[in-house]
Amino acid sequence: MSETSPKDVLTIEEAAELLGVSVKTFNKVLHSESLPGRKIGREWKFSRQALIDWIGAGRSDDFYRDPREVRPAPNGRGEPRTQASADERGARRVTGWRVKND
């Protein structure tokens, strides 16, 4: 692999840099969203393409939708789920992501 070609598998620091956020923000999203990644041993690894696809699959109307609205299960199977409001979960929205309050 040449030094100028991007890596396919990223560390948490590289994944945060790819998305243009701090590692702290990336960690909050990792623990509150369905972010594509795997924990191998004590370290998280992320596919560059999976992260790009994850960003591309997001929709702004998901962020602005009424949080009490019934939504289908993420994998399209099973019972629909009701998304609790940010206040009900003790979370707040930060730049489009729900983040737990300290």
C-alpha positions as CSV (number, residue, x, y, z in Angstrom):
1,M,0.0,0.0,0.0
2,S,1.4,3.4,-0.9
3,E,1.7,6.0,1.8
4,T,-0.8,8.4,0.0
5,S,-3.6,5.9,-0.3
6,P,-6.2,5.9,2.6
7,K,-6.3,3.1,5.1
8,D,-9.4,0.8,4.8
9,V,-9.5,0.1,8.6
10,L,-9.3,3.0,11.0
11,T,-8.6,3.5,14.6
12,I,-11.0,5.6,16.7
13,E,-8.7,8.7,16.3
14,E,-8.6,8.2,12.5
15,A,-12.3,7.6,12.3
16,A,-13.0,10.8,14.3
17,E,-10.7,12.7,11.9
18,L,-12.5,11.3,8.9
19,L,-15.8,12.6,10.2
20,G,-14.3,15.9,11.2
21,V,-15.2,15.6,14.9
22,S,-13.2,15.3,18.1
23,V,-12.5,11.9,19.6
24,K,-14.6,12.8,22.6
25,T,-17.6,13.6,20.3
26,F,-17.0,10.4,18.3
27,N,-17.0,8.4,21.5
28,K,-20.3,9.9,22.5
29,V,-21.8,9.0,19.2
30,L,-20.3,5.5,19.3
31,H,-22.0,4.8,22.6
32,S,-25.4,6.4,21.7
33,E,-25.9,5.6,18.0
34,S,-25.6,2.5,15.8
35,L,-22.2,3.3,14.4
36,P,-20.6,0.7,12.2
37,G,-17.5,-0.7,14.0
38,R,-16.0,-3.6,15.9
39,K,-14.2,-3.8,19.2
40,I,-11.2,-6.1,18.7
41,G,-9.6,-6.7,22.1
42,R,-9.5,-3.3,23.8
43,E,-9.6,-1.2,20.6
44,W,-12.3,-0.2,18.2
45,K,-11.8,-0.6,14.5
46,F,-13.8,1.1,11.8
47,S,-14.2,0.5,8.0
48,R,-13.6,3.8,6.2
49,Q,-16.3,2.9,3.6
50,A,-18.8,1.8,6.2
51,L,-18.4,5.1,8.0
52,I,-18.9,7.0,4.7
53,D,-21.9,4.9,3.9
54,W,-23.3,5.5,7.5
55,I,-23.0,9.2,7.0
56,G,-24.6,9.0,3.5
57,A,-27.5,6.9,4.8
58,G,-28.4,9.6,7.5
59,R,-31.3,11.9,6.8
60,S,-31.8,15.4,8.2
61,D,-35.5,14.7,8.7
62,D,-34.6,11.9,11.2
63,F,-33.1,14.6,13.4
64,Y,-36.0,17.0,13.1
65,R,-38.8,14.3,13.3
66,D,-41.1,14.3,16.4
67,P,-39.2,12.0,18.8
68,R,-42.5,10.4,20.0
69,E,-43.3,9.2,16.5
70,V,-43.4,5.4,16.0
71,R,-40.5,4.2,13.8
72,P,-39.8,0.8,12.3
73,A,-37.0,-1.4,13.8
74,P,-33.6,-0.4,12.4
75,N,-33.2,-3.7,10.5
76,G,-36.7,-3.5,9.0
77,R,-37.8,-6.6,10.9
78,G,-39.8,-7.0,14.1
79,E,-42.1,-4.7,15.9
80,P,-42.0,-0.9,15.4
81,R,-40.4,1.0,18.2
82,T,-41.4,4.3,19.8
83,Q,-38.5,6.6,20.0
84,A,-38.4,8.3,23.4
85,S,-37.9,12.0,23.6
86,A,-34.4,13.3,24.5
87,D,-35.8,14.5,27.8
88,E,-37.3,11.1,28.6
89,R,-33.9,9.5,28.0
90,G,-31.9,12.1,29.9
91,A,-30.2,13.1,26.7
92,R,-29.8,16.2,24.6
93,R,-29.2,16.7,20.9
94,V,-25.8,17.9,19.9
95,T,-25.1,18.7,16.3
96,G,-27.6,16.1,15.1
97,W,-26.6,13.4,17.6
98,R,-28.2,12.5,20.9
99,V,-25.7,12.7,23.7
100,K,-26.2,11.7,27.3
101,N,-26.0,14.6,29.8
102,D,-23.4,14.3,32.5
